[in-house]
Amino acid sequence: MAYKSLLTVATSSEGVPGTVTAAAGIAQKLDAHLDCLALGVDRTQIGYSYVGAGAVVIAAAMERAEVEAREAEAALNAALGAQELPLRSSVESVVTQLGALTDVVAARARYADLVVLPLPYGKARGVEDEAVTEAALFEGMAPVLIVPPSGMKTIEPRRIIVAWNQTREALVAARRAMPFLRQAEMVQIVVIDPPTHGAERSDPGGLLCQLLVRHGVRAEVSVLAKTLPRVSEVLARQARDLDAELLVMGAYGHSRFREAILGGTTRDMLEHAEVPVFLAH
């Protein structure tokens, strides 16, 4: 399935040019439509207040959120206007409380083939940025392309790494990334420390490789030892060694204080992402 409906979400002007440029390039290449959502987020969570004080705080917070939404909308329009090729796109501006953000983003992500977002972690990022990513992945059920601050080198990645650990999420990610995988010159399925008693113990990654090859993907398998403390570190090193332009991996999360929270390897990878990361759950 080709990506025909793309979505990007901005909670501030931070990272908008690189994210929009990547999303616009993909949309232009695939003759797709790009929907842009500018979000102003009211982060106040008032548990109690003196009589009359709550209304003042809420009014001030909503006013600040409206200003942020307008700034994000202006940044989106400026980034769209800077594109060299014609593009079918739209921009919508919404103000929401943090607790309702998941529903706002998920309602739009469910009808997108691909959601393109900036890195959710960093000095200039807030809790709402992580929440947007989680909402698109877990509640919106959409694949998400995370674009690091350095941007996306090419909208047609030639060298791609697929992180494989035999899980449902990893398989879903590989299937959802098929439009990227088919046009790549080399796709390396990376298996790190496969279990000695697992279902694929005799041929780790072999069945996935077979599936991809039958779809015309130039795929190969690389089995690596976990020579660094974290799986994310091994993946990052392999991406650097191969000069990979895209990393595909399953997104892992579980219930805690919010509806979903990115799990260990996913979060570690995104906190230090040097290349675009394609996620699906």
C-alpha positions in Angstrom: 0.0 0.0 0.0 1.3 3.4 -0.9 1.2 6.4 1.4 -1.6 8.6 0.1 -2.6 10.5 3.2 0.2 12.0 5.4 -0.1 13.9 8.7 2.3 16.0 10.6 1.6 17.6 14.0 3.4 20.7 15.4 3.2 21.8 19.1 5.7 24.7 18.5 7.8 26.1 15.7 10.7 23.8 16.9 11.7 21.2 14.3 8.9 22.2 11.9 11.0 23.1 8.8 12.8 19.7 8.7 9.7 17.7 9.5 7.5 19.4 6.9 10.3 19.2 4.3 10.5 15.4 4.8 6.7 15.0 4.8 6.3 17.2 1.8 9.0 15.4 -0.2 7.3 12.0 0.5 3.9 13.5 -0.4 5.2 15.0 -3.7 7.0 11.8 -4.6 3.9 9.6 -4.0 1.3 12.2 -5.2 -0.2 12.2 -1.6 -2.0 14.8 0.5 -0.3 16.3 3.5 -2.5 17.3 6.5 -0.8 19.6 9.1 -2.1 20.0 12.6 -1.0 23.0 14.7 -1.6 22.2 18.4 -1.8 24.6 21.3 -1.7 22.7 24.6 -3.1 23.8 27.9 -0.8 22.0 30.4 -2.6 23.0 33.6 -4.0 20.2 35.7 -5.9 22.0 38.5 -6.8 19.7 41.4 -8.1 22.4 43.7 -8.0 26.2 44.0 -9.3 29.2 45.9 -12.7 30.5 44.9 -12.3 32.4 41.6 -8.6 31.6 41.2 -9.1 28.6 39.1 -11.0 30.5 36.4 -8.2 33.0 36.2 -5.5 30.3 35.8 -7.5 28.4 33.2 -8.2 31.5 31.2 -4.5 32.5 31.2 -3.4 28.9 30.3 -5.9 28.8 27.4 -4.8 32.2 26.1 -1.2 31.0 26.1 -2.2 27.8 24.3 -3.9 29.8 21.6 -0.8 31.9 21.1 1.3 28.7 20.8 -1.2 27.3 18.3 -1.0 30.4 16.1 2.8 30.3 16.2 2.8 26.6 15.2 0.3 27.3 12.5 2.5 30.2 11.1 5.6 27.9 11.2 3.7 25.2 9.3 2.5 27.7 6.6 6.0 29.1 6.2 7.5 25.6 5.8 4.9 24.6 3.3 5.4 27.9 1.4 9.1 27.2 1.2 8.7 24.0 -0.7 9.9 24.2 -4.3 7.4 21.8 -5.9 3.6 22.1 -5.8 2.0 20.2 -2.9 -1.6 19.3 -1.9 -1.8 20.2 1.7 -4.0 21.7 4.5 -3.4 23.3 7.9 -5.7 23.1 10.9 -5.2 24.7 14.2 -6.6 23.3 17.5 -6.3 24.2 21.2 -6.6 21.3 23.7 -5.9 20.4 27.2 -3.0 17.9 27.8 -5.5 15.3 29.1 -7.5 15.4 25.8 -4.5 15.6 23.5 -4.5 11.8 22.8 -8.0 11.9 21.5 -7.4 14.9 19.3 -4.3 13.4 17.7 -5.6 9.9 17.4 -8.8 11.0 15.7 -6.6 12.4 12.8 -3.9 9.7 12.8 -6.4 6.9 12.3 -7.1 8.2 8.8 -3.5 8.8 7.8 -1.3 6.3 6.0 1.8 7.8 7.6 2.4 10.3 10.4 5.6 12.4 10.2 6.8 13.9 13.5 9.9 15.6 14.9 12.0 13.9 17.6 9.9 13.9 20.8 12.9 14.3 23.1 15.4 17.1 23.6 15.9 20.4 25.4 13.2 22.2 23.4 10.7 19.4 23.6 7.9 19.1 26.2 5.7 16.3 27.6 3.2 17.1 24.9 5.6 16.0 22.2 6.0 12.5 23.6 2.2 12.4 24.1 1.7 13.2 20.4 4.0 10.4 19.3 2.3 7.9 21.6 -1.2 9.0 20.5 -0.4 8.5 16.8 1.2 5.1 17.4 -1.0 3.5 20.1 -4.4 5.1 19.8 -4.2 6.3 16.2 -2.8 2.9 15.0 -0.7 4.7 12.4 3.0 4.2 11.4 5.1 7.1 12.5 8.3 8.4 10.8 10.4 10.3 13.4 12.7 12.9 11.8 15.7 13.9 13.8 17.0 17.6 14.0 19.4 16.9 11.2 16.5 16.2 8.9 15.9 13.4 6.4 18.9 13.1 4.0 16.7 11.6 1.3 13.0 10.8 0.8 14.1 7.6 -0.9 16.4 5.9 1.6 18.8 3.5 -0.2 20.2 1.8 2.9 17.7 0.7 5.5 18.0 -1.3 8.7 15.1 -3.4 10.0 15.4 -4.2 13.7 14.0 -7.8 14.1 13.2 -9.6 17.3 10.4 -11.9 16.2 7.6 -9.8 17.8 4.3 -8.8 16.4 5.3 -5.1 16.6 8.5 -5.7 14.6 6.5 -7.5 11.9 3.9 -4.8 11.7 6.6 -2.2 11.3 8.2 -4.2 8.5 4.9 -4.5 6.6 4.0 -0.8 7.1 7.4 0.3 5.9 7.1 -1.7 2.6 6.9 1.4 0.3 10.3 2.4 1.7 11.8 -1.1 1.7 10.8 -1.8 -2.0 12.7 1.1 -3.4 15.9 0.7 -1.2 19.1 -0.7 -2.7 19.9 -2.6 0.5 17.8 -3.7 3.4 19.6 -5.3 6.3 17.5 -7.3 8.8 19.4 -6.9 12.1 18.9 -9.6 14.8 20.6 -9.0 18.1 21.4 -11.9 20.4 18.6 -14.2 19.1 17.3 -16.7 21.8 18.9 -20.1 21.5 15.6 -21.8 22.0 13.4 -19.5 20.0 11.2 -20.4 17.1 13.8 -19.0 14.6 16.8 -20.5 16.4 18.1 -22.3 13.2 17.6 -19.3 10.9 17.1 -16.0 12.8 15.4 -13.5 10.5 15.1 -16.0 7.7 11.3 -16.0 7.3 11.1 -12.2 7.4 13.9 -12.0 4.7 11.9 -14.5 2.6 8.7 -12.4 3.0 10.5 -9.2 2.0 12.4 -10.8 -1.0 9.1 -12.1 -2.4 7.9 -8.5 -2.4 10.9 -7.4 -4.4 13.0 -6.1 -1.5 16.7 -6.5 -1.6 17.0 -7.9 1.9 19.8 -9.7 3.8 20.1 -10.8 7.5 22.8 -9.8 9.9 23.0 -11.5 13.3 24.8 -9.4 15.9 26.0 -9.9 19.5 24.9 -7.5 22.2 28.4 -6.1 22.7 27.0 -2.8 24.2 24.9 -2.4 27.3 21.7 -1.4 25.4 20.1 -2.9 22.2 19.5 0.7 21.0 23.3 1.3 21.2 24.0 -1.7 19.0 21.4 -0.6 16.5 22.8 3.0 16.4 26.3 1.7 15.9 25.2 -0.6 13.0 23.3 2.3 11.4 26.5 4.4 11.5 28.6 1.6 10.2 26.3 1.0 7.2 25.6 4.7 6.7 21.9 3.8 6.9 19.4 6.4 6.0 16.4 4.8 7.8 15.8 2.5 10.8 12.6 0.5 10.9 11.5 -1.0 14.3 8.5 -2.0 16.3 7.2 0.5 18.9 6.7 -0.9 22.4 4.6 0.6 25.1 2.5 -0.3 28.1 -0.1 1.2 30.4 1.2 3.4 33.2 0.1 6.9 34.2 -1.0 7.8 30.6 -2.8 5.6 28.2 0.6 4.5 26.7 4.2 5.1 27.3 7.0 4.3 25.0 9.0 1.3 26.2 12.7 0.9 26.9 14.4 0.2 23.5 12.0 2.5 21.6 12.5 5.4 24.0 16.3 4.8 24.1 16.5 4.8 20.3 14.5 8.0 20.0 16.4 9.9 22.6 19.6 9.6 20.6 18.3 9.1 17.1 20.8 10.1 14.4 18.8 8.9 11.4 15.0 8.9 10.7 13.2 6.1 12.6 10.1 4.4 11.2 7.9 3.0 14.0 4.7 0.9 14.1 2.9 -0.9 16.9 
